[in-house]
Amino acid sequence: MHSSLIVARMKPEDNAAVAQLFGAFDQTEMPGLMGTRRRQLFSYRGLYFHLQDFDGDDGGERIEKAKDHPLFQRVSADLRPFIEAYDPATWRSPADAMAERFYQWSA
């Protein structure tokens, strides 16, 4: 299974709006097209964490392919007022917001 964790900035009062946008997005065919198995959103002191688990090991490739889909582009545009780059000076694409896994354990 492939997992990705996006780290950004978000005001805590925007939790409900962001959850609503992803709730609607996850009712479309996009999770199936991307191979998304599970999505979890977290916030902590002005930080936003978006953990996504994918079927198989090609989740990153599937996200790249999905970026051109109108539904993906729409949710991205709808999220812009709420989510901002962790470091705007170095952000060029969502890949610049992905945390690097440095340890993993499974039962």
C-alpha positions, 0 to 999 in steps of 0.5 A, a space after each residue: 500500500 502507498 501512503 502520502 502525507 501532505 503538510 500545509 497551513 490551515 486555520 482551525 476554524 476552516 476544518 468543517 469547510 475543508 471536510 465538507 469539500 473532501 466529503 463531496 469529492 470522495 462521493 465522486 469517481 475520483 477516489 476510485 480513479 486514484 486508487 484511494 483506499 482511505 483519506 484522513 485529515 488532521 489539524 494541529 495548531 494551524 497545521 493541516 495534515 492530509 493522509 491518504 492511503 492507496 491500493 498498490 504502490 503506484 499511488 503517486 503515479 495515479 495522483 499525477 495522472 488525476 491532476 488533469 481531471 476536472 474534478 481534481 482541478 475543481 477541488 484544488 481550486 475550492 481548497 485554495 481559500 483554506 489551505 496554504 503552502 507550509 513554505 510558500 517560498 519553496 512550493 511549486 507543486 503538491 510534491 513539495 508539501 509531502 512529508 518524507 516517511 523515515 520509519 514504518 512498522 506493520 504487524 
